């Protein structure tokens, strides 16, 4: 069982940066895949980024590639999402998620077993 707690959201202006954190308890397995998703008002939850708990490979949605960076600190059981050059369209509740194993469905939210409560990111123009 893994519990995830996000933090770091807030209100920023366009062009600013934020770093989200996802603290994992229960020590995720080395086979776990960690993902970030977001859900804007009136929209479906969408994939943002993912990386392995011990594997360095990273994956990004096209909309954030080059602006967002996912990383982890295994000693702290924490996954981060560094968000640069934020735009109003990045406004959403951001969720951390985890699942066991890789595969072609890493961008599909229903394939993840564990979720955090979400943290609000609001970007003003």
The first five atom37 places (N, CA, C, CB, O) and aatype in JSON, in Angstrom:
{
  "aatype": [20, 20, 20, 20, 20, 20, 20, 20, 20, 20, 20, 20, 20, 20, 20, 20, 20, 20, 20, 20, 20, 20, 20, 20, 20, 20, 20, 20, 20, 20, 20, 20, 20, 20, 20, 20, 20, 20, 20, 20, 20, 20, 20, 20, 20, 20, 20, 20, 20, 20, 20, 20, 20, 20, 20, 20, 20, 20, 20, 20, 20, 20, 20, 20, 20, 20, 20, 20, 20, 20, 20, 20, 20, 20, 20, 20, 20, 20, 20, 20, 20, 20, 20, 20, 20, 20, 20, 20, 20, 20, 20, 20, 20, 20, 20, 20, 20, 20, 20, 20, 20, 20, 20, 20, 20, 20, 20, 20, 20, 20, 20, 20, 20, 20, 20, 20, 20, 20, 20, 20, 20, 20, 20, 20, 20],
  "atom_mask": [
    [1, 1, 1, 1, 1],
    [1, 1, 1, 1, 1],
    [1, 1, 1, 1, 1],
    [1, 1, 1, 1, 1],
    [1, 1, 1, 1, 1],
    [1, 1, 1, 1, 1],
    [1, 1, 1, 1, 1],
    [1, 1, 1, 1, 1],
    [1, 1, 1, 1, 1],
    [1, 1, 1, 1, 1],
    [1, 1, 1, 1, 1],
    [1, 1, 1, 1, 1],
    [1, 1, 1, 1, 1],
    [1, 1, 1, 1, 1],
    [1, 1, 1, 1, 1],
    [1, 1, 1, 1, 1],
    [1, 1, 1, 1, 1],
    [1, 1, 1, 1, 1],
    [1, 1, 1, 1, 1],
    [1, 1, 1, 1, 1],
    [1, 1, 1, 1, 1],
    [1, 1, 1, 1, 1],
    [1, 1, 1, 1, 1],
    [1, 1, 1, 1, 1],
    [1, 1, 1, 1, 1],
    [1, 1, 1, 1, 1],
    [1, 1, 1, 1, 1],
    [1, 1, 1, 1, 1],
    [1, 1, 1, 1, 1],
    [1, 1, 1, 1, 1],
    [1, 1, 1, 1, 1],
    [1, 1, 1, 1, 1],
    [1, 1, 1, 1, 1],
    [1, 1, 1, 1, 1],
    [1, 1, 1, 1, 1],
    [1, 1, 1, 1, 1],
    [1, 1, 1, 1, 1],
    [1, 1, 1, 1, 1],
    [1, 1, 1, 1, 1],
    [1, 1, 1, 1, 1],
    [1, 1, 1, 1, 1],
    [1, 1, 1, 1, 1],
    [1, 1, 1, 1, 1],
    [1, 1, 1, 1, 1],
    [1, 1, 1, 1, 1],
    [1, 1, 1, 1, 1],
    [1, 1, 1, 1, 1],
    [1, 1, 1, 1, 1],
    [1, 1, 1, 1, 1],
    [1, 1, 1, 1, 1],
    [1, 1, 1, 1, 1],
    [1, 1, 1, 1, 1],
    [1, 1, 1, 1, 1],
    [1, 1, 1, 1, 1],
    [1, 1, 1, 1, 1],
    [1, 1, 1, 1, 1],
    [1, 1, 1, 1, 1],
    [1, 1, 1, 1, 1],
    [1, 1, 1, 1, 1],
    [1, 1, 1, 1, 1],
    [1, 1, 1, 1, 1],
    [1, 1, 1, 1, 1],
    [1, 1, 1, 1, 1],
    [1, 1, 1, 1, 1],
    [1, 1, 1, 1, 1],
    [1, 1, 1, 1, 1],
    [1, 1, 1, 1, 1],
    [1, 1, 1, 1, 1],
    [1, 1, 1, 1, 1],
    [1, 1, 1, 1, 1],
    [1, 1, 1, 1, 1],
    [1, 1, 1, 1, 1],
    [1, 1, 1, 1, 1],
    [1, 1, 1, 1, 1],
    [1, 1, 1, 1, 1],
    [1, 1, 1, 1, 1],
    [1, 1, 1, 1, 1],
    [1, 1, 1, 1, 1],
    [1, 1, 1, 1, 1],
    [1, 1, 1, 1, 1],
    [1, 1, 1, 1, 1],
    [1, 1, 1, 1, 1],
    [1, 1, 1, 1, 1],
    [1, 1, 1, 1, 1],
    [1, 1, 1, 1, 1],
    [1, 1, 1, 1, 1],
    [1, 1, 1, 1, 1],
    [1, 1, 1, 1, 1],
    [1, 1, 1, 1, 1],
    [1, 1, 1, 1, 1],
    [1, 1, 1, 1, 1],
    [1, 1, 1, 1, 1],
    [1, 1, 1, 1, 1],
    [1, 1, 1, 1, 1],
    [1, 1, 1, 1, 1],
    [1, 1, 1, 1, 1],
    [1, 1, 1, 1, 1],
    [1, 1, 1, 1, 1],
    [1, 1, 1, 1, 1],
    [1, 1, 1, 1, 1],
    [1, 1, 1, 1, 1],
    [1, 1, 1, 1, 1],
    [1, 1, 1, 1, 1],
    [1, 1, 1, 1, 1],
    [1, 1, 1, 1, 1],
    [1, 1, 1, 1, 1],
    [1, 1, 1, 1, 1],
    [1, 1, 1, 1, 1],
    [1, 1, 1, 1, 1],
    [1, 1, 1, 1, 1],
    [1, 1, 1, 1, 1],
    [1, 1, 1, 1, 1],
    [1, 1, 1, 1, 1],
    [1, 1, 1, 1, 1],
    [1, 1, 1, 1, 1],
    [1, 1, 1, 1, 1],
    [1, 1, 1, 1, 1],
    [1, 1, 1, 1, 1],
    [1, 1, 1, 1, 1],
    [1, 1, 1, 1, 1],
    [1, 1, 1, 1, 1],
    [1, 1, 1, 1, 1],
    [1, 1, 1, 1, 1],
    [1, 1, 1, 1, 1],
    [1, 1, 1, 1, 1]
  ],
  "atom_positions": [
    [[0.84, -1.19, 0.0], [0.0, 0.0, 0.0], [0.88, 1.24, 0.0], [-0.96, 0.0, 1.23], [1.84, 1.33, 0.77]],
    [[0.57, 2.19, -0.85], [1.34, 3.43, -0.96], [0.39, 4.6, -0.75], [2.06, 3.53, -2.34], [-0.7, 4.63, -1.32]],
    [[0.8, 5.55, 0.05], [0.04, 6.78, 0.23], [0.84, 7.94, -0.33], [-0.31, 7.02, 1.72], [2.05, 8.03, -0.13]],
    [[0.16, 8.82, -1.03], [0.81, 9.93, -1.71], [0.23, 11.25, -1.22], [0.64, 9.81, -3.25], [-0.98, 11.39, -1.09]],
    [[1.1, 12.21, -0.94], [0.66, 13.52, -0.48], [1.38, 14.59, -1.3], [0.94, 13.71, 1.04], [2.6, 14.69, -1.27]],
    [[0.6, 15.39, -2.02], [1.17, 16.45, -2.84], [1.26, 17.75, -2.04], [0.34, 16.67, -4.12], [0.51, 17.96, -1.09]],
    [[2.17, 18.59, -2.44], [2.29, 19.92, -1.87], [3.0, 20.82, -2.88], [3.06, 19.89, -0.52], [3.57, 20.34, -3.86]],
    [[2.95, 22.14, -2.63], [3.69, 23.07, -3.46], [2.85, 23.88, -4.42], [4.69, 22.33, -4.21], [3.38, 24.75, -5.12]],
    [[1.56, 23.62, -4.48], [0.72, 24.4, -5.37], [0.56, 25.83, -4.88], [-0.63, 23.75, -5.54], [0.96, 26.16, -3.76]],
    [[-0.04, 26.67, -5.71], [-0.26, 28.04, -5.32], [-0.72, 28.89, -6.48], [0.98, 28.61, -4.73], [-1.03, 28.4, -7.56]],
    [[-0.75, 30.2, -6.23], [-1.15, 31.18, -7.23], [0.09, 31.91, -7.71], [-2.2, 32.19, -6.65], [0.82, 32.51, -6.92]],
    [[0.32, 31.86, -9.02], [1.49, 32.52, -9.6], [1.05, 33.28, -10.85], [2.61, 31.49, -9.94], [-0.08, 33.13, -11.33]],
    [[1.96, 34.08, -11.37], [1.7, 34.81, -12.6], [2.28, 34.07, -13.79], [2.27, 36.24, -12.52], [3.18, 33.23, -13.64]],
    [[1.78, 34.38, -14.95], [2.3, 33.76, -16.17], [3.8, 34.01, -16.28], [1.57, 34.3, -17.41], [4.28, 35.13, -16.07]],
    [[4.52, 32.96, -16.62], [5.97, 33.05, -16.73], [6.71, 32.61, -15.49], [6.35, 34.44, -17.06], [7.92, 32.38, -15.53]],
    [[6.01, 32.5, -14.38], [6.63, 32.08, -13.12], [6.86, 30.58, -13.08], [5.76, 32.51, -11.93], [6.48, 29.84, -13.99]],
    [[7.5, 30.14, -12.0], [7.79, 28.72, -11.8], [7.22, 28.25, -10.47], [9.31, 28.47, -11.84], [7.01, 29.04, -9.55]],
    [[6.98, 26.95, -10.4], [6.55, 26.29, -9.18], [7.17, 24.9, -9.17], [4.99, 26.23, -9.07], [7.42, 24.31, -10.22]],
    [[7.4, 24.39, -7.97], [7.83, 23.0, -7.85], [6.85, 22.27, -6.95], [9.28, 22.9, -7.29], [6.67, 22.62, -5.78]],
    [[6.23, 21.25, -7.5], [5.33, 20.41, -6.75], [6.11, 19.22, -6.18], [4.16, 19.92, -7.63], [7.05, 18.72, -6.79]],
    [[5.7, 18.8, -5.0], [6.3, 17.63, -4.37], [5.23, 16.58, -4.12], [6.99, 18.02, -3.05], [4.07, 16.9, -3.89]],
    [[5.65, 15.34, -4.18], [4.76, 14.21, -3.88], [5.51, 13.28, -2.94], [4.31, 13.46, -5.2], [6.43, 12.56, -3.35]],
    [[5.12, 13.3, -1.68], [5.75, 12.45, -0.69], [5.03, 11.11, -0.63], [5.76, 13.13, 0.7], [3.81, 11.05, -0.44]],
    [[5.8, 10.05, -0.78], [5.22, 8.71, -0.8], [5.56, 7.98, 0.49], [5.73, 7.91, -2.01], [6.72, 7.91, 0.88]],
    [[4.56, 7.44, 1.14], [4.79, 6.61, 2.32], [4.57, 5.16, 1.93], [3.85, 7.02, 3.49], [3.91, 4.87, 0.93]],
    [[5.12, 4.27, 2.71], [4.97, 2.87, 2.39], [6.04, 2.35, 1.46], [3.65, 2.63, 1.79], [5.98, 1.19, 1.04]],
    [[7.02, 3.18, 1.13], [8.18, 2.84, 0.33], [7.79, 2.13, -0.97], [9.12, 1.96, 1.14], [7.76, 0.9, -1.03]],
    [[7.5, 2.89, -2.01], [7.13, 2.3, -3.29], [8.13, 1.27, -3.77], [6.98, 3.39, -4.34], [9.34, 1.41, -3.58]],
    [[7.61, 0.25, -4.39], [8.46, -0.8, -4.95], [9.35, -0.24, -6.05], [7.61, -1.95, -5.48], [9.02, 0.76, -6.69]],
    [[10.48, -0.9, -6.25], [11.39, -0.46, -7.31], [10.76, -0.56, -8.68], [12.66, -1.27, -7.27], [11.26, 0.06, -9.62]],
    [[9.69, -1.3, -8.83], [9.03, -1.44, -10.12], [7.96, -0.39, -10.36], [8.42, -2.81, -10.24], [7.32, -0.37, -11.41]],
    [[7.76, 0.48, -9.39], [6.67, 1.44, -9.49], [6.95, 2.51, -10.54], [6.42, 2.09, -8.14], [8.09, 2.92, -10.77]],
    [[5.88, 2.94, -11.15], [5.88, 4.08, -12.05], [5.17, 5.22, -11.35], [5.2, 3.73, -13.42], [4.07, 5.05, -10.82]],
    [[5.8, 6.39, -11.33], [5.22, 7.57, -10.68], [4.77, 8.55, -11.75], [6.24, 8.24, -9.71], [5.52, 8.85, -12.69]],
    [[3.57, 9.06, -11.6], [3.04, 9.96, -12.61], [2.45, 11.23, -12.01], [2.01, 9.27, -13.42], [2.06, 11.26, -10.84]],
    [[2.4, 12.26, -12.83], [1.69, 13.48, -12.49], [0.57, 13.67, -13.51], [2.65, 14.73, -12.47], [0.78, 13.52, -14.71]],
    [[-0.61, 13.99, -13.02], [-1.76, 14.3, -13.85], [-2.32, 15.64, -13.39], [-2.85, 13.17, -13.77], [-1.97, 16.15, -12.32]],
    [[-3.18, 16.2, -14.21], [-3.83, 17.44, -13.82], [-5.25, 17.47, -14.35], [-3.05, 18.66, -14.33], [-5.57, 16.85, -15.36]],
    [[-6.1, 18.21, -13.66], [-7.48, 18.35, -14.08], [-7.91, 19.79, -13.93], [-8.4, 17.43, -13.27], [-7.96, 20.34, -12.83]],
    [[-8.22, 20.4, -15.06], [-8.71, 21.77, -15.08], [-10.24, 21.75, -14.93], [-8.29, 22.51, -16.39], [-10.88, 20.74, -15.23]],
    [[-10.81, 22.85, -14.48], [-12.27, 22.9, -14.31], [-13.01, 22.58, -15.6], [-12.7, 24.29, -13.81], [-12.72, 23.15, -16.66]],
    [[-13.94, 21.67, -15.51], [-14.74, 21.31, -16.66], [-14.06, 20.41, -17.68], [-15.17, 22.52, -17.33], [-14.61, 20.13, -18.74]],
    [[-12.86, 19.95, -17.34], [-12.11, 19.1, -18.27], [-11.78, 17.77, -17.62], [-10.82, 19.8, -18.73], [-11.84, 17.62, -16.4]],
    [[-11.43, 16.8, -18.46], [-11.02, 15.51, -17.95], [-9.58, 15.59, -17.42], [-11.14, 14.44, -19.04], [-8.79, 16.45, -17.81]],
    [[-9.29, 14.67, -16.53], [-7.94, 14.6, -16.01], [-6.99, 14.17, -17.13], [-7.86, 13.6, -14.81], [-7.29, 13.27, -17.91]],
    [[-5.83, 14.85, -17.21], [-4.9, 14.56, -18.28], [-3.51, 14.26, -17.74], [-4.85, 15.72, -19.26], [-3.11, 14.75, -16.68]],
    [[-2.79, 13.47, -18.5], [-1.43, 13.08, -18.16], [-0.48, 14.27, -18.31], [-0.97, 11.92, -19.03], [-0.61, 15.07, -19.24]],
    [[0.46, 14.38, -17.4], [1.46, 15.44, -17.46], [2.86, 14.85, -17.64], [1.41, 16.3, -16.19], [3.56, 15.2, -18.59]],
    [[3.26, 13.95, -16.74], [4.61, 13.4, -16.8], [4.67, 12.12, -15.98], [5.65, 14.42, -16.28], [3.82, 11.87, -15.13]],
    [[5.69, 11.3, -16.26], [5.88, 10.07, -15.5], [7.34, 9.66, -15.53], [4.99, 8.95, -16.05], [8.09, 9.99, -16.45]],
    [[7.73, 8.92, -14.49], [9.06, 8.35, -14.44], [9.05, 7.16, -13.53], [10.11, 9.37, -13.99], [8.16, 7.03, -12.69]],
    [[10.02, 6.28, -13.66], [10.11, 5.13, -12.82], [10.66, 5.48, -11.44], [10.96, 4.09, -13.47], [11.37, 6.47, -11.28]],
    [[10.32, 4.65, -10.45], [10.83, 4.91, -9.1], [12.34, 4.68, -9.03], [10.1, 4.01, -8.07], [13.04, 5.34, -8.27]],
    [[12.82, 3.74, -9.83], [14.26, 3.5, -9.87], [14.84, 3.61, -11.27], [14.57, 2.15, -9.3], [16.06, 3.63, -11.45]],
    [[13.98, 3.66, -12.25], [14.43, 3.79, -13.63], [14.42, 5.25, -14.02], [13.56, 2.95, -14.59], [13.48, 5.96, -13.69]],
    [[15.44, 5.71, -14.72], [15.59, 7.14, -15.0], [14.74, 7.62, -16.16], [17.02, 7.45, -15.27], [14.69, 8.83, -16.39]],
    [[14.1, 6.75, -16.89], [13.32, 7.19, -18.05], [12.18, 8.11, -17.64], [12.78, 5.99, -18.81], [11.51, 7.89, -16.63]],
    [[11.98, 9.15, -18.44], [10.91, 10.11, -18.17], [10.05, 10.27, -19.41], [11.49, 11.47, -17.73], [10.5, 10.09, -20.54]],
    [[8.79, 10.62, -19.16], [7.84, 10.82, -20.24], [7.01, 12.06, -19.95], [6.94, 9.59, -20.41], [6.64, 12.32, -18.8]],
    [[6.72, 12.82, -20.99], [5.99, 14.07, -20.82], [4.88, 14.2, -21.85], [6.94, 15.26, -20.92], [4.98, 13.7, -22.97]],
    [[3.82, 14.88, -21.44], [2.82, 15.3, -22.41], [3.42, 16.37, -23.3], [1.53, 15.81, -21.7], [4.26, 17.15, -22.86]],
    [[3.0, 16.42, -24.54], [3.55, 17.4, -25.47], [3.32, 18.83, -24.97], [2.92, 17.23, -26.86], [4.13, 19.72, -25.23]],
    [[2.23, 19.03, -24.26], [1.89, 20.38, -23.82], [2.84, 20.94, -22.77], [0.48, 20.39, -23.28], [2.89, 22.15, -22.55]],
    [[3.6, 20.07, -22.12], [4.5, 20.53, -21.05], [5.97, 20.25, -21.36], [4.13, 19.87, -19.72], [6.85, 20.69, -20.63]],
    [[6.22, 19.52, -22.43], [7.6, 19.15, -22.77], [8.44, 20.39, -22.97], [7.63, 18.28, -24.04], [8.06, 21.31, -23.69]],
    [[9.6, 20.4, -22.32], [10.49, 21.54, -22.4], [10.25, 22.58, -21.32], [10.37, 22.19, -23.74], [11.09, 23.45, -21.1]],
    [[9.12, 22.5, -20.64], [8.8, 23.45, -19.56], [8.77, 22.77, -18.2], [7.46, 24.13, -19.82], [9.16, 23.37, -17.19]],
    [[8.3, 21.53, -18.16], [8.16, 20.8, -16.9], [9.22, 19.71, -16.82], [6.74, 20.18, -16.78], [9.63, 19.14, -17.84]],
    [[9.66, 19.42, -15.61], [10.64, 18.36, -15.38], [10.21, 17.52, -14.19], [12.04, 18.94, -15.16], [9.97, 18.05, -13.1]],
    [[10.12, 16.22, -14.38], [9.83, 15.31, -13.29], [11.14, 14.73, -12.79], [8.86, 14.18, -13.74], [12.03, 14.41, -13.56]],
    [[11.23, 14.61, -11.46], [12.44, 14.06, -10.86], [12.06, 13.38, -9.55], [13.51, 15.16, -10.64], [10.92, 13.46, -9.11]],
    [[13.01, 12.73, -8.94], [12.72, 12.04, -7.68], [13.93, 12.09, -6.77], [12.3, 10.58, -7.93], [15.06, 12.29, -7.21]],
    [[13.65, 11.91, -5.49], [14.69, 11.75, -4.48], [14.31, 10.51, -3.7], [14.82, 13.03, -3.54], [13.46, 10.56, -2.81]],
    [[14.94, 9.39, -4.03], [14.56, 8.14, -3.41], [14.83, 8.14, -1.91], [15.3, 6.99, -4.06], [14.11, 7.49, -1.15]],
    [[15.85, 8.85, -1.48], [16.15, 8.9, -0.05], [15.04, 9.57, 0.73], [17.46, 9.64, 0.2], [14.81, 9.26, 1.9]],
    [[14.34, 10.49, 0.07], [13.23, 11.2, 0.72], [11.88, 10.63, 0.31], [13.29, 12.69, 0.39], [10.84, 11.14, 0.72]],
    [[11.88, 9.58, -0.51], [10.62, 9.01, -1.0], [9.73, 10.08, -1.61], [9.88, 8.29, 0.14], [8.53, 10.12, -1.35]],
    [[10.32, 10.93, -2.4], [9.6, 12.08, -2.94], [9.83, 12.22, -4.43], [10.02, 13.36, -2.21], [10.94, 12.06, -4.93]],
    [[8.74, 12.54, -5.13], [8.8, 12.84, -6.56], [8.44, 14.32, -6.74], [7.82, 11.9, -7.38], [7.57, 14.84, -6.05]],
    [[9.12, 14.96, -7.65], [8.92, 16.39, -7.86], [8.42, 16.66, -9.27], [10.21, 17.16, -7.6], [8.64, 15.87, -10.19]],
    [[7.75, 17.79, -9.43], [7.41, 18.3, -10.76], [7.8, 19.77, -10.78], [5.88, 18.09, -11.1], [7.11, 20.62, -10.21]],
    [[8.9, 20.05, -11.44], [9.35, 21.43, -11.62], [8.63, 22.0, -12.82], [10.89, 21.52, -11.79], [8.73, 21.47, -13.92]],
    [[7.92, 23.1, -12.61], [7.13, 23.7, -13.67], [7.65, 25.11, -13.94], [5.62, 23.73, -13.3], [7.58, 25.98, -13.07]],
    [[8.16, 25.32, -15.12], [8.68, 26.62, -15.52], [7.82, 27.22, -16.62], [10.13, 26.5, -16.0], [7.05, 26.52, -17.27]],
    [[7.96, 28.53, -16.8], [7.21, 29.24, -17.85], [5.72, 28.89, -17.8], [7.78, 28.9, -19.23], [5.11, 28.57, -18.81]],
    [[5.17, 28.96, -16.61], [3.77, 28.6, -16.44], [2.86, 29.55, -17.2], [3.4, 28.59, -14.96], [3.12, 30.75, -17.31]],
    [[1.79, 28.98, -17.73], [0.82, 29.73, -18.5], [-0.57, 29.54, -17.89], [0.84, 29.3, -19.97], [-0.8, 28.56, -17.19]],
    [[-1.5, 30.45, -18.16], [-2.85, 30.3, -17.6], [-3.48, 28.94, -17.91], [-3.74, 31.39, -18.13], [-4.26, 28.42, -17.11]],
    [[-3.15, 28.37, -19.05], [-3.73, 27.06, -19.4], [-3.16, 25.93, -18.57], [-3.51, 26.77, -20.87], [-3.63, 24.8, -18.67]],
    [[-2.16, 26.2, -17.76], [-1.62, 25.19, -16.84], [-2.42, 25.16, -15.54], [-0.14, 25.47, -16.54], [-2.19, 24.3, -14.68]],
    [[-3.35, 26.07, -15.38], [-4.18, 26.11, -14.19], [-4.98, 24.82, -14.06], [-5.12, 27.33, -14.21], [-5.71, 24.44, -14.98]],
    [[-4.84, 24.16, -12.92], [-5.51, 22.87, -12.71], [-5.19, 22.38, -11.3], [-5.06, 21.82, -13.78], [-4.34, 22.93, -10.6]],
    [[-5.89, 21.34, -10.92], [-5.5, 20.58, -9.73], [-4.52, 19.51, -10.22], [-6.75, 19.94, -8.98], [-4.82, 18.75, -11.15]],
    [[-3.38, 19.45, -9.6], [-2.33, 18.51, -9.99], [-2.31, 17.34, -9.02], [-0.93, 19.2, -10.03], [-2.31, 17.52, -7.8]],
    [[-2.3, 16.14, -9.59], [-2.33, 14.91, -8.8], [-1.07, 14.09, -9.04], [-3.59, 14.09, -9.13], [-0.57, 14.0, -10.16]],
    [[-0.59, 13.5, -7.98], [0.47, 12.51, -8.06], [-0.17, 11.13, -8.05], [1.48, 12.67, -6.88], [-1.17, 10.9, -7.37]],
    [[0.41, 10.21, -8.82], [-0.16, 8.87, -8.91], [0.96, 7.84, -9.0], [-1.1, 8.76, -10.12], [2.09, 8.15, -9.38]],
    [[0.63, 6.61, -8.64], [1.62, 5.54, -8.69], [0.96, 4.25, -9.12], [2.31, 5.36, -7.33], [-0.22, 4.0, -8.85]],
    [[1.73, 3.44, -9.79], [1.25, 2.12, -10.17], [2.45, 1.2, -10.29], [0.45, 2.16, -11.5], [3.59, 1.66, -10.3]],
    [[2.19, -0.09, -10.37], [3.25, -1.05, -10.51], [3.47, -1.36, -11.98], [2.93, -2.33, -9.73], [2.53, -1.7, -12.69]],
    [[4.7, -1.24, -12.42], [5.04, -1.66, -13.76], [4.87, -0.61, -14.84], [4.23, -2.82, -14.1], [4.18, 0.4, -14.65]],
    [[5.51, -0.85, -15.94], [5.47, 0.04, -17.09], [4.44, -0.46, -18.1], [6.87, 0.16, -17.74], [3.52, -1.19, -17.73]],
    [[4.59, -0.09, -19.33], [3.66, -0.52, -20.37], [3.21, 0.67, -21.18], [2.47, -1.23, -19.77], [3.6, 1.8, -20.89]],
    [[2.39, 0.43, -22.18], [1.98, 1.49, -23.1], [0.88, 2.39, -22.55], [1.51, 0.89, -24.37], [0.44, 3.31, -23.24]],
    [[0.43, 2.16, -21.33], [-0.7, 2.92, -20.8], [-0.3, 3.96, -19.77], [-1.7, 1.99, -20.19], [-1.13, 4.37, -18.96]],
    [[0.97, 4.39, -19.79], [1.42, 5.28, -18.73], [0.68, 6.61, -18.71], [2.88, 5.53, -18.88], [0.69, 7.29, -17.69]],
    [[0.04, 6.99, -19.79], [-0.68, 8.26, -19.82], [-2.16, 8.11, -19.49], [-0.52, 8.89, -21.17], [-2.91, 9.08, -19.56]],
    [[-2.58, 6.91, -19.13], [-3.98, 6.65, -18.85], [-4.19, 6.61, -17.34], [-4.43, 5.32, -19.5], [-3.63, 5.77, -16.64]],
    [[-5.02, 7.52, -16.85], [-5.15, 7.66, -15.4], [-5.74, 6.42, -14.73], [-6.0, 8.86, -15.07], [-5.4, 6.11, -13.59]],
    [[-6.61, 5.72, -15.43], [-7.24, 4.54, -14.82], [-6.27, 3.38, -14.62], [-8.4, 4.09, -15.68], [-6.6, 2.41, -13.94]],
    [[-5.1, 3.48, -15.2], [-4.11, 2.42, -15.01], [-3.29, 2.59, -13.73], [-3.18, 2.38, -16.2], [-2.49, 1.72, -13.4]],
    [[-3.49, 3.7, -13.02], [-2.76, 3.97, -11.79], [-3.59, 3.54, -10.58], [-2.4, 5.46, -11.68], [-4.81, 3.74, -10.54]],
    [[-2.91, 2.94, -9.6], [-3.6, 2.38, -8.45], [-3.7, 3.34, -7.27], [-2.9, 1.14, -8.01], [-4.65, 3.28, -6.49]],
    [[-2.72, 4.22, -7.13], [-2.64, 5.07, -5.95], [-2.62, 6.53, -6.39], [-1.39, 4.74, -5.11], [-1.98, 6.9, -7.37]],
    [[-3.35, 7.35, -5.62], [-3.49, 8.77, -5.95], [-3.35, 9.62, -4.7], [-4.85, 9.03, -6.63], [-3.74, 9.23, -3.6]],
    [[-2.8, 10.81, -4.9], [-2.79, 11.8, -3.84], [-4.08, 12.6, -3.87], [-1.58, 12.74, -3.98], [-4.97, 12.35, -4.69]],
    [[-4.19, 13.56, -2.96], [-5.41, 14.34, -2.83], [-5.45, 15.52, -3.81], [-5.57, 14.85, -1.4], [-6.51, 16.11, -4.03]],
    [[-4.31, 15.85, -4.38], [-4.24, 16.94, -5.35], [-3.81, 18.25, -4.72], [-5.57, 17.12, -6.01], [-4.03, 18.49, -3.54]],
    [[-3.19, 19.09, -5.53], [-2.78, 20.42, -5.1], [-3.13, 21.41, -6.22], [-1.26, 20.47, -4.76], [-2.88, 21.14, -7.39]],
    [[-3.7, 22.53, -5.83], [-4.18, 23.51, -6.82], [-3.04, 24.39, -7.32], [-5.29, 24.38, -6.21], [-2.26, 24.93, -6.54]],
    [[-2.98, 24.52, -8.62], [-2.06, 25.45, -9.26], [-2.9, 26.43, -10.08], [-1.01, 24.71, -10.17], [-3.68, 26.02, -10.94]],
    [[-2.74, 27.71, -9.8], [-3.47, 28.74, -10.53], [-2.47, 29.73, -11.11], [-4.48, 29.46, -9.6], [-1.64, 30.29, -10.4]],
    [[-2.57, 29.93, -12.41], [-1.67, 30.82, -13.11], [-2.48, 31.98, -13.67], [-0.89, 30.08, -14.24], [-3.37, 31.79, -14.5]],
    [[-2.17, 33.18, -13.22], [-2.89, 34.35, -13.68], [-2.15, 34.98, -14.86], [-3.06, 35.37, -12.55], [-0.93, 34.9, -14.96]],
    [[-2.92, 35.61, -15.73], [-2.31, 36.24, -16.93], [-1.87, 37.66, -16.67], [-3.28, 36.21, -18.11], [-1.35, 38.32, -17.57]]
  ]
}
